[in-house]
Amino acid sequence: MKEFKGFRADRLRKAMKENGATIKDIKKEMEKNFNISHILDSHIENVVAGKDIPLNGDIFVICKVVNVSADYLLGLSDEMY
């Protein structure tokens, strides 16, 4: 098993590009899943840029939207799915 080194924003950006997902797609799904009417674009932008670390629930939604495994985004696996 690989050593956990933290959330991999570079992998998120790659998956977003490959799957045509946008920050707006992630925001919409977060608002739907968490029943929250307002999630700041800046939080999601910062996660994508690698400036913020997503919460556990955020990772679940991000994986769903960009269609990759959490292990991939956390650097625990090189397999996207």
N, C-alpha and C positions, 0 to 999 in steps of 0.2 A: 504494500500500500504506500502511496506517495505521501510525503509530508505536507500538511496543510500550511499554505503560505498566505492565505487570504483570498478575498474575492478577486476574480480576474475580469476587470472591466474590458480589457482587450478582447477577451473571448466573448463577452456580451456584445461588443460592437461588431465583431465578426459574425456572430449568430444573427444579429439584427439585420445586417446587410444581406446575408444569405437567405433569410426568410422574409425579407421585405417588411420587417416590423419597425414601428416608429415609437418615439417617446410618447406620442398621443395614444398609441395602441396600449402601451404599458399602463399609462395613467388611467385610461378608461377601464381596463380590466381590474386595476387595483381598487378603483372607486366602486366597481360592481362587487368584487369579492369581499371587501371590507365594509360595504354599506356606508361609505363615506362620500359626501358630496363634493369635497374639495381636497385634492392632493396637489401640492405645489409642483409645478413643472420643474422648478429649480432643483428640487430634491431628486427627481428622476434624472434630470440632465446631469447633476453632479454624480449620481451613481454610474451613469453611462460613461462619464468622463474619468471616473476613478477617484473623484474627490470626496465622495461619501460612501460609506459602507451600508449596503441594504440590510434591513431587518430580516429576520427569518421568514416572515410572511411575505415580504417583498420578493425574496428569492423564489418562493413557490410560484407567485404570479408571473414573475419574469420568465421563469422556465416554461411555464404554460404558454406564454405569448410568443416567445422566440423558439419554442420547440427544442429545447436541449435539457440535458440532465443537470441537476444541482451539482453533482460531483464534477462535471465539466467546468461550470462557472466558478467552483471553489478550488479548482486546480488539483482535485484529487484523482481525476481521470483525464486521459487525453481523448476519450471517446465522447463525442457530442451527444449521443443518444443512449 
